[in-house]
Each structure stands twice: as structure tokens, then as C-alpha cells.
Amino acid sequence: MSAPQWNNKVVKWVDDRLPVISMLHHSAYEYPTPKNLSYMWNFGSLAGFVLVTMILTGIFLVMNYTPHTDMAFESVERIMRDVNHGWLIRYIHMNGASMFFICVFIHIFRGLYYGSYKAPREVLWWIGILILLAMMATAFMGYVLPWGQMSFWGATVITNLFSAFPIIGDPLVTWLWGGFSVDNPTLNRFFSLHYLMPFVILGLVVLHVWALHSVRSNNPTGVEIKTPQDSIPFHPYYTIKDLFGLGVFLIFFCAFVFFAPDYLGHPDNYIPANPLVTPPHIVPEWYFLPFYAILRSIDFTILGIPAKLLGVLAMFASIVILFVIPWLDTSKVRSSKFRPVYKWFFWLFVIDTFILGYCGAKAPDDYFMGIPGLKVIVMGQLSTLYYFAHFLVVMPLVGKLERTKPLPASISESVLKEGANA
Amino acid sequence: MRKFALTAIAAAFAVTAFTGNAAKAAGDAPVPPSQDWSWKGLFGTYDRAQLQRGFQVYKNVCAGCHSLRFIAFRNLEGIGFNEDQIKAIAAEYDIEDGPNDDGDMFTRPGKPSDYFPSPFPNEKAAAASNGGAIPPDLSLMTKARVAGPDYVFALLTGYEEEAPEGFDLSDGKSYNHYFPGHQISMAPPLYDEAVEYTDGTPATLEQHARDVVAFLNWTAQPELEARKELGLKVILFLIVLTAMLYAVKRKIWRDIEH
């Protein structure tokens, strides 16, 4: 951790006055990283890359976008047709939102599998959840900006959720809208906030990386770095590994941008917003579907609390619950690699979120995967129940009851062992 | 590396399978059969002659009721017309302009920079002339419906003379197999010989429908060819770059047990 000596006079001059170069050297060059990280550890830096991409493309889109209900849709079409490579910038931004969520979801599942939320990484984990929440708000407001049918009706449905709260509900919604329906003031404020939020996310990312660098990366064994042999400097080992991962990811990203740019979107958003015509199915973007399914699955009242309020609370709880999992998980072992029972529950949980996503995309009265008698709403309810049971029942109980496999003495030992078996 | 490839493929598969649901969730009408369009696939391009025939169909049939407000005459360069042809096409239209120095609106022949004029002055007028239904703008039609080109083609060719027995068809409506709810305000717009093609292509209903869908797909995605052409270059570049990055990664990591 000793400060490096700079030979270049200019570098030294600057660094003596503001040690920014030393800081970068410390955190992007010599940062000791476990040597056994798998490719599952690539998605954090990928998410960071997508964030920067979104900010840059967004800045250029704003140069040509008009946040007014009469002109928003047309200005987007002008970007698509008349701005040089405007279609490219917009398609990158549009698909970039999906790519961001893909990276972040994989990143979160990785954290769940390898116990990256456990001590001493709780604060790191919390900041990550805050980033997810900020991303969701940003994505939602961004989707409203083109002012298509799904923009308008999505905004109407989601903002209306706040009316579920007793007493303050209705005034709150009016306050959010800036009027008595989703209209021009709503579009304007969403535009303003959509421009602000990415920089809030950027700030949170700085804190996230800061926290990471003080507690160090977790790794597939879940065993902390103990000796210098367990770690390698971040550069060049992980810079090159991240770059290779970025190349693969960009191929995937570009396949959507250039060959299926509208695949992840909804066709209704190419119809200009019309407050007088409600689309037959209002469906959020794919990354919100599991949460939407949880919201809709509560169609009953408990103790006189109306279903709508319960649904809203359940939806928020589905993310807020992540804050307390460092204490819900009672296992002493971090990595699921050494947790023969929990490992299966983890995968069951992954499948459960996919089922929730499917339910969110379908009408409640449809049949689940066409299975006669099994309504989507029922399947959504069961999956919602399981979602919460995973955190509230499985995590505390399995942690206590499970017989974990013996942990390797160190990262180096596990690496050598695996090398011998290969 | 093997593990990495498997993970990547599984992730890509899961994402596409999963997200596909979202797009297909809306709409209850029968699924339109998939057609073999020239612009499909990695190398798909538009057929200029077909686009021009489709434009002829739009101009002579659809334009009576449907606007095309995102398309300017100058854009027709994209379907293979030259500058003089575009000027001639634009000049066929009367465009309202003004106010002039006396404060009056006036009409003048169209110029390439003008947009296609709408057939009705406003939505109320459009609804009044069409039994209460507003003919939608067609600029983005093939992007604004699930499986857009297939759907529009199926719709245009999916009219039935008589509604099935027991179906309660309102006055002034037509029965269409593919329209959600089957009851559509648009009377069958196309029929054999609706337009006489200048290039000698047989003027069947199906041909008209196919051509106008091609034209409308171009109005919805005029960037399609440029997009795919650039996409191929970008992806080829990325494949080479990624392969090299992998080689460098192997070299850097060769002495590390991991």
C-alpha cells in the first residue's frame, strides 16, 4: 500500500498536490484481486460500461429530443430518420437499458450464489440495491419519454400505484403528475429526472467501487484472501479478462442493436400516446415483469388492507427484502459451492423469478404455459409466495440445518486442487 | 473457456426466450402466417422495384384515407427515385403553405422537402368520413403491430365476404379474419387490378398487398439496409477483436494457476 514513486516530473508534480494518480494506481492497477474469479465476476464492470454508454448516448439524444406531449413522439422519429446515425444512437440507448438490466441481474444472482452480501460486504451489497432501485426509476421514466401508447399507459398505471396509500395516496399522485392526469407536466418532470438519475447512479457506483476496494472482492470459494499468493494485481490480469468479456458482451449487444432492435420492446410504443384509447394489455418492459407479477398476484385483502395497497407493498418489499438478507442467511459459509442443499434452493429461486417474469407478461386469466386449469394469476401467487419464502424461510433454516462441505484452507489451495483434478 | 461459452449461451438463450414473451403478450387475434420478405435475415435488403410498386398502391389506394406523416417526398430517394422523379411526384400534390405577406394561407405545388399531406384536415374530419373510425397513420404501421409485416399482409388479404354464421356484424363494418375482434371499419381496400403496375407485374390482390407491405416496412424502417450493412461490419470487427483479446488474455494468464 506504499505510495508509488513517480519518475515522470509532471506526474510527480501533480500527484504531490492531488494524489489522484496514486489513487488510480492503487485502485485500478495494483488492487489485489483473488486469482480464482470466474467469468461471473465480469458483469460488474460490464454494467459500468453500459452505464457510461447510456449516459453518452442519452446526452446525444437529448440534443434532438423535445419533451412536450405534442412533439415528443415526432422528435424521436426525427432522431430515427433525419439525425445522422440517430437510429444507431437511439437503438443503442433503447437496447442498452435491457443490457444494463441483464448485466445487473446476473451480477445480483452471482452475489446471491456466492454469498457476496455477507459480512464484511453488507454495505457494498446495500449500495448495489440502491443502484438497482435508482436504475428501475430511471428506466421507467425513460420509457415514458417517447410518448407512445405504452409510455403513456405504463406511466398511468405505475404512478397510480401510489394512490393505494391511505390518506396521502391521491394528493401524492396529483403531486407526482403535476396535474390531474399524466400529461405535459408529467412528461417534463420525468425528462428532468431521467437526466438527473444516471448521475446519481454514477455517484452510487463510485461508492460501490469504494466499498468493494476496502472489503475486497469475494470469489468462488467465498474464502477471504489470506496470503499474497491468493491474489494478483488487477492490472493486467483482470483488465484483460474484463476486456475479453466486454468483447463477447458487445457482440451480444450489437446483435440486438443492428439485427433485432425492436425485439425487446413493445410494438404499441410505436403508436403515439392517446389518453382516449387504452391498449388491451398494458405490459411493462421485460425487466419489470417479475415485479409486475408480484404486484398483480395480490388480489385479496388481509385484515382490511385493500389488495391494491398490499400488491404495491409486496412489490416494493420484493426488493427491500434484499437489504436484510445478510442477516436472514444464517449460514457461516459464503459460497453455494460448499452448500449442497442451499445450492438447489438457489436454482429453484432463479427458476421462480423466471416464472414470475412469464406471469407478468401474460394476462391474469390466461393459462400458465397453456396448462388447462392453471391460471397465470394462481401461478403468479404461488411464485410470489415462494419468492418471499426463499428469503424468509429457506435462507434462515437451510443455513442452520445444512451440513456444508469442508472449505479449502485458502484460495491458492483450492486452485491447486482443481488444477490437479483437471 | 468451455464453461464460459456454456454460460454465455445459456444466458443469451434464457434472455431471448424470456423477453420474447413480453412482446407477444398483447393481442388475441389469430397468429398471421409468416411470410418470406426480402428484408428478412442478416443479409436481407429491400427490392426497389417492389417498393415502387408498393408506393403506387399507397398513393392510389391507401392515401385516400391514411396519412404518411413521417415521410417527406425527398425520402423517396430511398426507394430508388431520382431527383427529377421526386420533384415530379411532389408537384402532383397541393400543399397548403403560408401565411404570405398579406396574411393569407395559400396552396402551391409540393416540393421535395414537403411531407406527404394528410387526407383529412384533422382527426374529427377523418372520423366523420369513416363512420367514426380514424384511419391510422401508416408511417410506422409495420413496427406498431406484433409481427407487423405479416400482420398487415394477413389483414389486407384476410377479408371474408360474409361473416361466419352467428357473428353479429355491425352496419358499415367488414369481417376480417386477422383483425382483433374480426370487426373492422376499413372496407376491403385491395382487390385484383386495383392498381395497374407499370412494370408488368401481375396485379393480383395478393401482389398488391405484398408490395404495399414492403413499402410500409420501408416507411417504418428506412434505415434497415444501412443498419444491417453497418451491423455486419461491426460484428465481424468485434469477433476479430474479441479473438485477439482472448489470445492476449491467455498469454497474460499463462503462468497464473487459477
Contacts between the chains, C-beta under 8 A, distances in Angstrom:
chain1	res1	chain2	res2	distance
A	35	B	256	5.9
A	35	B	257	7.4
A	35	B	258	4.9
A	36	B	258	5.4
A	38	B	3	7.5
A	39	B	3	7.4
A	39	B	4	4.6
A	39	B	7	6.3
A	39	B	8	8.0
A	40	B	7	7.4
A	74	B	70	7.7
A	77	B	70	5.1
A	77	B	139	7.6
A	77	B	140	7.5
A	80	B	223	7.0
A	81	B	70	6.5
A	81	B	75	7.5
A	81	B	222	6.3
A	81	B	223	7.6
A	87	B	223	4.3
A	87	B	227	6.6
A	88	B	227	7.5
A	88	B	230	7.4
A	91	B	227	7.8
A	98	B	19	7.2
A	102	B	11	7.6
A	102	B	15	5.8
A	106	B	11	6.6
A	232	B	256	6.1
A	236	B	252	5.3
A	237	B	252	6.4
A	237	B	253	6.4
A	237	B	256	6.8
A	240	B	245	6.9
A	240	B	248	5.7
A	240	B	249	4.7
A	240	B	252	5.2
A	240	B	253	7.8
A	241	B	249	5.7
A	241	B	253	7.6
A	243	B	245	5.2
A	243	B	249	7.8
A	244	B	242	6.6
A	244	B	245	4.3
A	244	B	246	5.2
A	244	B	248	7.8
A	244	B	249	4.7
A	247	B	238	6.1
A	247	B	241	5.6
A	247	B	242	3.1
A	247	B	245	5.1
A	247	B	246	7.8
A	248	B	8	6.1
A	248	B	242	5.8
A	250	B	238	5.3
A	250	B	242	7.8
A	251	B	235	6.1
A	251	B	238	4.9
A	251	B	239	6.6
A	251	B	242	6.6
A	252	B	8	7.7
A	252	B	12	6.0
A	254	B	231	6.6
A	254	B	234	5.3
A	254	B	235	5.6
A	254	B	238	6.4
A	255	B	235	6.9
A	257	B	231	7.4
A	258	B	227	5.6
A	258	B	228	6.5
A	258	B	230	6.6
A	258	B	231	2.6
A	258	B	232	7.8
A	258	B	234	6.5
A	258	B	235	7.1
A	259	B	42	6.5
A	259	B	228	6.8
A	259	B	231	5.8
A	261	B	227	7.4
A	262	B	143	6.2
A	263	B	16	7.7
A	263	B	19	7.4
A	263	B	20	7.5
A	263	B	23	6.8
A	264	B	19	5.3
A	264	B	22	7.5
A	264	B	23	7.5
A	265	B	23	7.2
A	266	B	22	6.7
A	266	B	23	6.1
A	266	B	26	7.2
A	267	B	23	7.0
A	267	B	26	7.7
A	267	B	143	6.4
A	267	B	144	5.3
A	267	B	145	5.5
A	267	B	146	5.4
A	267	B	148	6.7
A	268	B	26	6.6
A	268	B	144	7.0
A	270	B	140	4.5
A	270	B	143	4.4
A	270	B	144	3.9
A	270	B	220	7.7
A	271	B	136	7.7
A	271	B	140	7.6
A	271	B	144	4.9
A	279	B	26	6.6
A	280	B	26	5.9
A	280	B	27	7.1
A	280	B	28	7.3
A	280	B	180	7.3
A	281	B	25	5.6
A	281	B	26	4.3
A	281	B	27	7.9
A	283	B	22	5.8
A	283	B	25	5.0
A	283	B	26	6.5
A	284	B	22	8.0
A	285	B	22	7.0
A	286	B	18	6.8
A	286	B	19	4.1
A	286	B	21	7.6
A	286	B	22	4.3
A	289	B	21	7.8
A	289	B	22	6.4
A	354	B	14	7.3
A	354	B	18	6.1
A	357	B	18	5.7
A	357	B	21	7.4
A	358	B	18	7.4
A	358	B	21	5.9
A	361	B	21	4.0
A	361	B	22	4.9
A	361	B	24	8.0
A	361	B	25	4.5
A	362	B	21	7.3
A	362	B	25	6.0
A	363	B	25	7.4
A	412	B	257	7.6
A	415	B	257	5.0
A	415	B	258	5.8
A	416	B	257	6.3
A	419	B	257	5.6
